[in-house]
Amino acid sequence: MAVPPPGRRLWSRRPTTLLRLVNTAGRAGAARAGGLLPQRSDWLAARRSHRTDVVAGLTVAVVALPLALAFGVASGLGARAGLVTAVLAGAIAAIFGGSSLQVSGPTGAMTVVLLPILAKFGTSGVLMVGMMAGVVLILTAFAGLGRYVRYLPTPVIEGFTAGIAVVIALQQVPAALGVTGAHGAKTWAVAADAVRRFAADPHPVPVLVAAGVAATMLLGSRWRPGLPFSLIAVAAATIAAQATPSGLAVIGKLPPGLPAPSPAFLDPHAVTMLLPSALAVAALAGLESLLSATVADAMSVGERHDPDRELFGQGLANLVVPLFGGMPATAAIARTAVNVRAGAGSKLAALTHAIVLALIVLVGAPLVAHIPLAALAGVLLATTIRMVEAGSLLAVARSTRRDALVLALTFVVTVAVDLVTAVAVGLGVAVVLALRAVARSARLQRVELDPGDHSAEEQRLLAEHIVAYRLDGPLFFAAAHHFLLELSEVADVRVAILRMSRVTTVDATGAHVLGDAISRLQRRGITVLLSGISDGHQRILDTLGVAERLRRDGHVFPDTPSAIAHARTHVESQAATPG
């Protein structure tokens, strides 16, 4: 029988193995994609709650209308961009998102990030950044990274939320004062310039309008929480402005209906230049959306969002909205809270909100054109006050000095620099301080030996020549050198037992430092015994060769009594040997 040529067998197997890998990866990818798409179960609840969902959607739409206009103007893209975003992002995120109660659209936090991008790259740059951010969010969803947002420290969240509120309030100062042409490198500088211009030529009417709208919203919500005082206040200000020669600046004429989709802003050569901004927008959209979904879960019974599906829905919304001239979108905590309180039970409520806003865009554009900019500034000023939870801020600030420092630092950097830098700095400082605290929890404690049935003379001899230490806590890079310092101060004995049963974690640095400490003790003639090493830690120590020699010499034990018995035998044998 002929012998097959060398390599034939390999070639016959390799394609099979490769095909299996490809098929497995394909099935996994298809399953992953299927898990991110809308499910039939998403809409089962709508059969039971369709009436309350429609009412909740109408309620949210009434609240969302002035906010969409205000955030569109605040972003620099215009009121129409805010409305388009509220309609399209609200509908797409409702259908494809991972929360049944979430309401999406333009938000104040996003306007803070978009203004510098608009100033640097123009409208086309903002639209392209929004689309790129959508791609990033979709890739993040496929990678399953949504679950990790829960690890963002509370002081960082509270700090940047308060900082965003201050930045949004500062952005409204020119419109609230009726000042045009104010300029500055930062938002606070623009606000300061607006105040100087107002002081030189004061116009009290815009101030009264902005203050009146803000006061109506804040006081009215306490008096009758169910009424849409934002819409009432804006409508009253608009009617008053039209009835009197106030000279207030208004939104201006808006084209009726939604704009036709256009990819004219796309520029492949600008991708590299815009990537940092796109990553910042994606990070903010993902963070704010998942925080909002968490709030919705806490406010409802039995609701639990899917973080990866939520990122996918937000990504898809941001992928589509720029084609229609809309701004990058995210879930809105305030509108989501209104939706839940209004009795929403399914995605139908958020979808209804988007449909109602679409009808307003189609038939109500002429009315929207007459809204004073000062009134929208008042809406946002009231919104910033509601954003800040004074009780939460005080609770975090009083908890620990570490949390207070992270909160204050994140807040200051948000106001003085930008949001993305603030989150990065706050998270970095929080991680460093947390590592420091964990490292301080690591302990190396000397433990007494069990006297057993030895005589007093034997016990005295053993106590002089055997010492046992218990390692408590993490043996990792931040605490390892602390262990090394203490182990280097071990007295001159014959045997040192290191109890490892209470070590919580070991990394490469910790294992290396432990090996270095063992080598130093051995060079002093001290026999080192290890006891109680867990299987996981044992694998790390074996991989790095730390316990290899000890194991070969029989100096690694499953428990401390076995190690003590061996140490006593070792000392007694040395004592019996003539010097």
ABEGO torsion letter per residue (X at the ends): XBBBBBGAAAAAAAAAAAAAAAAAAAAAAAAAAAAABBBAAAAAAAAAAAAAAAAAAAAAAAAAAAAAAAAAAAAGAEAAAAAAAAAAAAAAAAAABABAABBBEBBAAAAAAAAAAAAAAEAAAAAAAAAAAAAAAAAAAAAGAAAAAAABBAAAAAAAAAAAAAAAAAAAAAAAAGBBGBBEABAAAAAAAAAAAAAABBBAAAAAAAAAAAAAAAAAAAABAABBAAAAAAAAAAAAAAABBAGBBBAEBBBBEBBBBBAAABBAAAAAAAAAAAAAAAAAAAAAAAAAAAAAAAABBGBBBBAAAAAAAAAAAAAAAAAAGBBBBBBBAAAAAAAAAAGBABAAAAAAAAAAAAAAAAAAAAAAAABBAAAAAAAAAAAAAAABBAAAAAAAAAABAAAAAAAAAAAAAAAABBAAAAAAAAAAAAAAAAAAAAAAABBBBBBBBBAEABBAAAAAAAAAABBBBBBBEBBBAAAAAAAAAAAAABBBBABBBBBAAABABBBAAAAAAAAAAAAAAAAAGBBBBBBGBBAAAAAAAAAAGAAAAAAAAGABBABAAAAAAAAAAAAAAAAABBX
